[in-house]
Amino acid sequence: MRPENKRMQKFLEDHGIKATPKYLATGSTKGCWRLYDYGQKWTEELMNALNELGFVSFDGKPLNKYSGNGGMFQVFVRGHNELLKD
């Protein structure tokens, strides 16, 4: 796992969120983090926790109940780019 993804994973764990992060440096979602945990549902509690941490959706709006991928925890978010650097 790349160093920035490890830092994001630790940041999320420190705030009680289990997720696998991946920073997307290229493509149509450039500058976003992909956060996911297979088998975990997208819940209001998870949505609120990410919003409270300052994350926004790929389009700059707060996360909502439809942000998850078909009700599962997979979101594309922006925020906390300070974790990209050592």
C-alpha positions in Angstrom: 0.0 0.0 0.0 1.3 3.5 -0.9 2.4 5.7 2.0 -0.4 8.2 1.6 -3.0 5.5 1.7 -1.4 4.0 4.9 -1.6 7.5 6.5 -5.2 7.9 5.5 -6.1 4.4 6.8 -4.5 5.2 10.1 -6.3 8.6 10.3 -9.6 6.8 9.7 -8.8 4.1 12.2 -8.0 6.8 14.8 -11.5 8.1 14.3 -13.2 4.7 14.5 -13.7 4.1 10.7 -12.5 0.8 9.1 -11.8 1.4 5.5 -9.4 0.8 2.7 -8.3 4.1 1.1 -6.9 4.8 -2.3 -5.8 8.2 -3.5 -6.6 8.8 -7.1 -4.0 11.1 -8.8 -5.2 10.6 -12.3 -8.4 10.1 -14.2 -11.9 11.5 -14.0 -11.9 11.4 -10.2 -8.4 13.0 -9.9 -7.9 14.4 -6.4 -10.4 12.1 -4.7 -9.9 9.4 -2.2 -11.8 6.1 -2.8 -12.8 4.7 0.6 -14.4 1.3 0.9 -14.9 -1.7 3.0 -16.3 -4.7 1.2 -19.3 -6.1 3.0 -20.0 -3.0 5.1 -23.2 -1.1 4.5 -23.4 2.6 3.9 -25.1 3.9 7.0 -26.2 7.2 8.3 -23.7 6.9 11.2 -20.8 6.3 8.7 -22.0 9.2 6.5 -22.2 11.5 9.5 -18.7 10.4 10.8 -17.1 11.2 7.4 -19.0 14.5 7.1 -17.9 15.5 10.6 -14.3 14.8 9.7 -14.6 17.3 6.9 -14.9 15.1 3.9 -17.1 16.1 1.0 -18.3 14.1 -2.0 -16.4 14.2 -5.3 -18.5 17.2 -6.4 -17.8 19.2 -3.2 -21.2 18.6 -1.6 -21.7 16.9 1.8 -22.1 13.1 1.7 -25.7 11.9 1.8 -27.6 8.7 2.1 -27.1 8.0 -1.6 -23.4 8.6 -1.7 -22.6 4.9 -1.0 -22.4 2.5 -3.9 -25.8 0.7 -4.0 -26.0 0.9 -0.2 -22.5 -0.4 0.3 -19.6 1.5 1.7 -17.7 2.7 -1.3 -17.4 6.5 -1.7 -15.3 9.0 -3.6 -14.4 11.9 -1.3 -12.3 15.0 -1.2 -10.4 16.3 1.9 -7.4 15.8 4.1 -4.9 16.2 1.4 -2.3 17.0 4.1 -2.0 13.2 4.3 -0.4 13.1 0.8 2.9 14.4 2.1 5.2 13.0 4.8 
